[in-house]
Amino acid sequence: MDLLSGIGSYFKNLGLSLLGQLKVNVAAFLNSFIKDDLGKLAVDAVAYASTLTDKSGEDKKAAAKAKFLEDAKAAGHDITNFTESVLNFLIEAGYQALLAAASQGILHIPEL
């Protein structure tokens, strides 16, 4: 094995190892996220938006965000200080949780 091949093999194995660790960490995060009240609200909002079959992806995202804001306020959460990026993160995490559930055959999620 020449030097370049050895270096390439090292980085390939390192990348696969890091990717495996990342996958486990993401799964652990999503499992705890869907048990949290805001996580449940985000998942519910994304599930609602996924039923809007006549809407574009951006329209579904906006609908999910609006539903999340409405439900969070109704549940008594003070989300007035949430930035747009935090709201986007919560909606994206909800979407990823639903995708993970769908990949395990638990439910089917149309493209959001």
Beta strands, then each sheet from edge to edge (+ up, - down):
end
